[in-house]
Amino acid sequence: MKKATVIKKYARKEGDTGSPEVQVALLTQRIKHLTEHLRANKKDHSTRRGLMAMVSRRRSLLNYLSKENFEGYVKLTAELDIRRK
């Protein structure tokens, strides 16, 4: 998926790029891409560090979303195939 289509799909309203849903969806897309990169390049430690930072930021956003809108959290994790804690 391209970035614009992800934003359009998960945005709350027109022009929304900062909502937690959009941020989580974009981070998930980048995490999947970097995971594939790291499968081919096992010794790329700087990318692995960046990946861990993205996973941590996504977890923080998901924690916030679960507190603010639990139904939206459940729906988003199901759509993006993210494991819940």
C-alpha positions in Angstrom: 0.0 0.0 0.0 1.1 3.5 -0.7 1.2 6.1 2.1 -1.6 8.1 0.7 -4.0 5.1 0.5 -3.2 4.1 4.1 -3.9 7.7 5.3 -7.1 7.8 3.3 -8.3 4.4 4.7 -7.6 5.1 8.4 -8.2 8.9 8.6 -11.0 10.1 10.8 -11.9 13.0 8.5 -10.5 14.6 5.3 -6.9 15.7 5.8 -6.3 13.8 9.0 -2.8 12.5 9.2 -2.1 12.8 12.9 -4.7 10.6 14.6 -3.4 7.5 16.4 -5.1 5.2 13.9 -3.3 6.7 11.0 0.1 6.8 12.8 -0.3 3.1 13.8 -1.2 2.1 10.3 1.8 3.9 8.8 4.2 2.5 11.4 2.8 -1.0 10.7 3.5 -0.6 7.0 7.1 0.6 7.7 7.7 -2.2 10.2 6.6 -4.9 7.8 8.9 -3.4 5.1 11.9 -3.3 7.5 11.2 -6.8 8.7 11.5 -8.1 5.2 14.7 -6.1 4.7 16.2 -7.6 7.9 15.4 -11.1 6.8 17.7 -10.6 3.8 20.3 -8.4 5.6 20.8 -10.0 9.0 23.8 -7.9 10.0 22.2 -4.5 9.5 22.1 -3.5 13.1 21.4 0.2 12.6 18.2 -0.7 10.8 17.3 -3.2 13.5 17.7 -0.4 16.1 15.4 1.9 14.1 12.9 -0.9 13.8 12.8 -1.4 17.5 12.2 2.3 18.0 9.2 2.1 15.6 7.8 -0.9 17.3 8.1 0.9 20.7 6.4 4.0 19.3 3.6 1.9 17.8 3.1 0.2 21.1 2.8 3.5 22.9 0.2 4.8 20.4 -1.8 1.5 20.7 -1.7 1.8 24.5 -3.1 5.4 24.2 -5.8 4.3 21.7 -6.9 1.4 24.0 -7.4 3.8 26.8 -9.3 6.4 24.7 -11.3 4.2 22.3 -11.1 0.5 23.1 -13.5 -0.5 20.3 -11.4 1.4 17.7 -8.3 -0.3 19.2 -9.8 -3.7 18.8 -10.9 -3.0 15.2 -7.5 -1.5 14.2 -5.5 -4.4 15.6 -7.7 -6.9 13.8 -7.4 -5.1 10.5 -3.7 -4.6 10.7 -3.1 -8.1 12.2 -1.3 -6.8 15.3 -1.2 -9.0 18.4 -2.8 -7.5 21.4 -1.4 -7.8 24.9 
